[in-house]
Amino acid sequence: MKRTARSTRTTRGQGMTEYIIIVALIAIGTIGVTTKFGDNVRVLFGMAADATAGASNVANGGSRGNAAGPQTRKTIGTFAQNN
């Protein structure tokens, strides 16, 4: 009986470890994709916001997408300097 209880506890711990590894890989992937495609997504959201507002100049990313550029290009170093 003791052997079965120990085996069950080990299996549960193993399952939890696997979930933690999966969540960590998803987080790392999300950070990588955001870093790689962040500017493109920002421009697309700017275009969508301008189109929703009725602006006719949406072909180049719109005014909101271009205005947000300097705000989104921050690193940990620049964040520490500004705060």
KAPE-V375838 format. One record per run of one state. SS is the DSSP state (A for helix, B for strand, O for the rest). FROM is the first residue (numbers start at 1). LEN is the number of residues. If there is no record, write none. Layout:
BEGIN
ss=[SS/SS]
from=[FROM/FROM]
len=[LEN/LEN]
END
This chain:
BEGIN
ss=[O/A/O/A/O/A/O/A/O]
from=[1/2/54/62/68/69/73/76/83]
len=[1/52/8/6/1/4/3/7/1]
END
